[in-house]
Amino acid sequence: MTVGVVFVSHSAKIAEGLVDLARQMAPTVALIPAGGTDDGRIGTSFDLITDAIEQADSGEGVVVLCDLGSAILTAETALDLLDDDDRDRVRIVDAPLVEGGVAAAVAAETGADVAGVADAAASADTAADPRFADEPDAPPAPPQGLDEIDVEPDGPISDTVTLINREGLHARPAAEFVKLVSAFDAAVTVNGVDAKSLLRIMALGLTEGDEVALSATGPEAADAVRALAELVSSGFGEA
């Protein structure tokens, strides 16, 4: 079971479209739209939001994202009327609906708890701003083969591979990258940013032919770098 994500929009079409988009990267997560009014007009519905939260909650919690201020007010009203136990599992996140929703869905797909999913959604406010980029753990390593991973004494493990995807590191491969990172007990950066942040990876704007500099520390750092290098070199199944 995973944390569920609810998309609240004044438009049913927008909410449904965002679910379709996020599902490409998070196929096992409960992604529920709550758009428009009960009779299909532009607006929000207390009943639709309440039902969506109930559908999304598998017991692990729910993160709710909204498009406009009045949608947040309606969602907060729905939250106030939930039972105490149910309310404690729900987070309403003030974040960009598209970027935050996709980031939340991918975080949920990796098995993050409700706080982690909420944090992923909230990161959309700063992820594209270079002032908030993480400091790299080490300078980018020179290009090398998969069998030549650099291991420095007491330092990070690193490797650099070339991106071969014609469309670059767009949403779907970036999501695959983040999900693989989450499988290892290691702190990983890619070109100096947190490799568990979908939005920061996408904000790098990596295109075909660019170098992907991997660096990791932790008990499974070597395994993580090797697996990620292989994933990038394979073209994520797209090349």
N, C-alpha and C positions, 0 to 999 in steps of 0.2 A: 504494500500500500504506500501511496505517496501523498504529499500535500496537494490539495486541489487549488485551482486558480479560477477565479470568476472575473469576467470582463463586463463591466457596467458601462453602457454607452447610451446616449440619447437616441441612437439609431440602431435598430435591430440588425440592419445589414452590416454596420461597422462591427458590432460585437461578434456576429457570426463569422465575418471575414477574418477577424483577429484570431478566433479559435482555429479556423482553417490554417492560418499562417503558423501559429505556434505549434499546432499538431504535427507539422512537418519535422519539427525538431524535438518534440516531446510526445511521442505516440502513446505512451502508457499512462500519462497524467490525465486526471479528470479536469478538462478545460470546458467551462460552462459559460455560454453567453447569457447576458441579461440586458437586452437592449430594447429601447422603446417602451411604449405604454402597453397596458393590457389589451387595448383594441388596435394596436399596430401603428399608433401615431408616434411622432417625434416627442421624446420625453423619457421619463424613468418611471419605474413601477416598483413599489414596495413589495408587492406579492412576487413579482418575477425575481427580484433580488433575493428575497427570502428563500424561494424555491431553489434558486441556483446555488446558494450557499449550502443548502441541505443536500443537493445532488453531488456537490463537489467534495463534501466532507466524508472521508473514509475512516475518520478517527484520528488522522494525522494532522488535521488542521486545514485551513483555507486562507489564501491570500486574495484580497479583492482589490482590483484596480478600476479607476473611474475616469471618465473623460473630462467632465466639467464639474464646477463647484456644486451645483445642485444635485448632481449624481452622487457626490460624496455625502451630502446631507441625507439623501434618501437611503444610502447604504448604512450610514450611521444610525438612522432610525430603525432599520431592519436589525442591526446588530444589538441595539438596546433592548429589543423585545425577545431576543434569544434567551434560552435557559443559561444560567451561569456557566455550566460546564461547556456548553457549545460556544458561548461568547469568548471564553478564554482561549479557544483554538482558532479564532478568526482574527486576521490582521487586515485593516484597510490601509493601503499604502498610497501616499500622495506622490505619484511618479508618472512620467509620460506613458500613456496607455500602450502604445505600440512597443517602444523599446523596453519599457519596464515589464510589460506582459510577456514578451518573448524571453527576457532574461529570467523572469520568475519561473516560466514553464521549464526552461532548460535546467535551472537549479533544482526544481522539483524532480525532474527526470533523473538527476544524479543522486537523489535520495536525501537531499538537504531537508532539515526540519523546517518548521513554519517560520522561525526567526531567520534562518539562512535564506529561505525563499523571499521573505520580505526584504532582507538586506540586498539581495540580488536585484529586485525590482527597484529599490530606492537608489541603487548605484547608477541608474540610467540618467540621473540628474547631473552627474559629473563625469561619466565615463568617456564622453567624447571631447572633454576639455583637457588639453595636454598639460595644464597646470596641475592636474590631479593624477597624472600617470605615476605609477610606482617607480621607485628608483631601481635600476637593475642590480641584481646581486653581484654581477661580474661583467666585465667588458665582453661583447660578443666574441665567441670563439671563431677561429678561422674555419673555412669550409673543410669538412672531413667526411669520410665514409661512415657507414653505419657500424662498421667493425672497429672504428678508431675513435670511440667516445673518449673525451678528455677527462681524466680523473686527476684532480689536483689534491695533494695531501691536505686534509682538513679543510678543503674548499669545495665549491660547488662542482657538480658534474655537468658538462656542457657538450653540445653538439650543434652544428649548423647545417641545415639542409636547404635545398632550393625548392620553392613552391612551383609546381608544374600545372596547377589548375588554370585553365584558360580564363575562368571568371574570377580568379583570385580567391582569397579566404573570405568568402561571403557567409551568409547566415548558416546554411546547412553544414558545411565543413567545419565552421567555427564551433558549432554546437557539438559535432562529433569529437572535436579536439577537447572541449571542456569536459564532456562526459568521460573521455578516456583519462584525463588528468585526475578526475575524482576517484578513479579506481585504485590510485596508488597513495601510499603513505609518504608523501613528499610535497615539498613546497616548490612549485615550478613557476618560472617566468618564461614568457616568449617575447623576444625583442624588448625586454625590460619591463613588461607589464604582467600583472597577475594572470596566470594561465587558467584560472577558474572563473575569470570575468569575461563572459561572452561579449559584452559591449566594448570592453577595452581592447579585446583582440580585434573585433571588427573595426574599431576606430583607428587601428594601425594602417588600414587601407592597403594591405599587402596584395600584390598582383602577381600574375605569372612571371616567373623569373626572379622574384625577390628572394632574399635569403631569410630563413626563419631560424633565429638564434634561440636555442633552448638552454635553460640553466635550471638545475634542481639541487635541492639539499634534502636530507632526511633519509630514513631507513631504506626506502625503495627508490631513491633518486636515480640510480643507474637503470633500473628496470623501466622507470617512467620515461626517462630521456630516450632510451632505445625504442620503446613502443611508440612514442610520439614521433620520433624521427621516421620510423617505418610508416606510420600513418600519413605523414606529410609526403614522403617519397612515393607512396602508392597513389597519390592524387585523390585520396579520400573516395576512391571508387568512381571518380568523375573523369579523370584524364584518359 
